[in-house]
Amino acid sequence: MHPLELTSEPLRRALELAARFASEEIDSLDSQPSADVLGAEDLARTFVEELPTAPRSLEAILERLRPAIRKSFNTAGPGYLAFIPGGGIPSAAIADLIATSTNRYVGVRPPAPALAQIEETAIAWLARIMGYPATAGGILTSGGSLSTLSAIVAARETKLPDDFSKGTIYMSEETHYCVAKAARIAGFRDWQVRRVGLDERRRIDPKALAHAIEMDRMKGLKPFLIIANVGTTNTGAIDDLPRLVSIGRSHSMWIHADAAYGGFFRLADEGPALMPQIEECDSITLDPHKGMFLPYGNGCLLVKNPETLKRAHSMDAEYLHDVRPQESFNFSDLSPELSRDFRGLRLWFPLVLHGVDAFKDAIEEKLMLTRWAHERLRSDSRFEILDEPQLSVIAFRLKGDGPAADLMNEELMRRVNARGRVFLSSTKLDGRYVIRLCVLSFRTHMDRVRDAVTSLRAEADAFMAAEPE
Ligand SMILES: Cc1ncc(COP(=O)(O)O)c(C=O)c1O
């Protein structure tokens, strides 16, 4: 048998070895440091190598991979509170094994209608979670950036089909940079992207937004798209959706919600109240690799009217004429991709296996943990909290202004991270260095969040005398 045709006993043995390797890695996540990149570049250089001609043993390859995995930020571990975590649920990896080893084609529907339906059903479930009607649809992407690109192209083709040279897009100063990047890729010049100021909770200022739109219309420009933040990366701020929807509707604009981070908080009992009227938006970016804890590479774009996505992305090819479905969409009609992985299984399988309530419980726990940590940091007079957390990000710093205070905060975070139990990241808000603590991994529980607070307090002692609480 040719070595590429791995079957029967050798296949089972290889799968067992890989499964053992994966479960050892998962079982040890808790005891691995929250980040370990000391010497990681030296290790990386050992992977600069010639194309192998002879086979190597699977055992040897796995043992070589282990340190490469370990010398990294432990993004799957419970202590990862940096950027936007997610974790990566193992059941999605099991789904991937099945999807990639059976390798069916879902880019167009007729070659595997039931598998394409599994993916469509999973998208419909996400639409339902967000409060969209049954007529809504969407596409699974590799992440929020690609979802946003398709949303901008759909908005452009719907609102300015013939000429978008005067089209303008509105977003807040806190909107994720992937939106401006997507606008550029979609053919807009940087001046066509308007950055609107913030209110005191770092949400877009609706009055300033309405004013900017009016002014641009008076100049003969064509405002056509508003980006609403549903959980900013920096602080988790949620824009005033009802106001944005009302402004957008009065100018016949497309409203896109960037809910890449915040969207899945709608699963919580309090979720719909956190993001009222998100279901009124024309499109929604969601990242299952954040709030649904899937491994990286899982994004979703939902659209209220799937025809808009189709108009923006579909094109005929003669050689595909016998795989045009009658009643449904081909995924290739809804996105820039043709051939793609069967990513629907990665979403459908965990939802069927665990049930949606498991995800709801986990997301509610994240809100509870964030509020707990916020209370502890708020009651410590050495810390300044930038705002009450709207979702699961706490943005804070040791009190003080100027470069010295910034350096002190930088050092505080470095020391906390060096303890190896939790890993925090930072940002700049109004030019000031700010530490962020984001609770979103399904593996993060009270012990780690307590660790984070204890470490912050203990390291803060090194800088200033503790004041009585
Ligand atoms: C609010 C927000 N939007 C969009 C993105 C981009 O998503 P992705 O990294 O999946 O492309 C991110 C990433 O963190 C984000 O936090």
The ligand as a Gaussian input file, in Angstrom:
#p B3LYP/6-31G(d) Opt

LIG

0 1
 C      -14.591000      43.556000      18.200000
 C      -13.779000      42.779000      17.206000
 N      -14.113000      42.821000      15.914000
 C      -13.418000      42.141000      14.987000
 C      -12.315000      41.395000      15.333000
 C      -11.541000      40.670000      14.266000
 O      -11.835000      39.310000      14.343000
 P      -10.843000      38.169000      13.822000
 O       -9.599000      38.250000      14.642000
 O      -11.613000      36.925000      14.040000
 O      -10.574000      38.427000      12.383000
 C      -11.934000      41.316000      16.658000
 C      -10.751000      40.520000      17.081000
 O      -10.391000      40.453000      18.217000
 C      -12.691000      42.019000      17.628000
 O      -12.373000      41.973000      18.930000

